[in-house]
Amino acid sequence: MLGRATKVHLLLVSQRFDYQSIPVSVREQLNVLIQIGNINKKTVQFLFPDLDPEGIVIPLGKGTGLIQIIDNEHPYQVLPLLCPTYYTKKGIL
């Protein structure tokens, strides 16, 4: 029985991924890829090796980046990501 059939999921988080941190065999099995932060050709080459980020309009600011969902329901493409952010007045929290 596969892990996804038993509802077992693995979340990988890192400040910096490179080819030595995660083998290609593991990377190819990832279903949701999210990259937040500085987006350029060098930073996207690990998660999105065939992507040229120059063709994607990426919002500026905190909580922005790229997302790709690989399943039978979503189109196979990398999309811009804009996470909701909020600011509070100083002294409230």
N, C-alpha and C positions, 0 to 999 in steps of 0.2 A: 504494500500500500504506500502511495506517495505521501509526502509531508502535507501537500496542499489538500489532499483528500481527507486528512485527519485534522484539518484546520491548524496546522503548525506553520508559523511564519517566522522569518528571520529578518531583523532590521539591522542594516549595516550603516553606521554613521562614522564619518571621519572628517577632520579638518582638511586633510590632504590625502587623496588617493593617488597611488601610482601603480605601475605594473608589478611591483614587488609585493604590494600589500594584499591584493586579492588575485588569485589565479584566473586566467581567461575562462576556464570551465565553470567557475562560480559566477563570474560576471555575465556570461551568456544566459544564465538561468534567472536573472533578475527580471521581475515583472513591472516594477515601478521604479523609474530613475528620476531623481530630483536633484538639481544642482542649484544652490543658492549662493550668491556672492559675486565675485568678480568673474565675468563671463568673457572669455576671449578664446582664440584658437588653441592656445596652450592649455588652458584650464579645462576645456571640454573634451580633450582628446582621450581621456581615460574612460569616461562614461559614455560618450557619444563619439566614437572614433571616426565615423564617416560624415560628421556634421561640420558645415562651415557656418559659424554663428553670424557671419556678416549678413546673411539673408533673413535673419529673424529680428524683429523689432522687440527688444527686451526692455521692459519698463525700468526706470531708474529708481533708486532708493532702497530702503530696507525691505526685506521680505520678497525680493524679486529674483527671478532666475529662470530655469528651464525645467520642463517636466516631460516625461514620455511614459505612457502606460501601454504595456504590451499584453494584450489579451484578445479575445474574439469580439469584443464589443466596441473598442475604440479604434480609430484609424491609426495606422503605424506611422506616426510623425512626432517630431519634437515640437512642443508648443511653449510659448512664453508663460511664465508663472508669476502671478501677482497675489501674494498672501495679504490678508487684511492686517493692518497695523493700527494701533491706536496710541494716543498720547494722553497722559493725565496731567492735571495741574500739579505743580510741586506742592507736597505736603498732604495730598489726598491719600496716597498709598504708602 
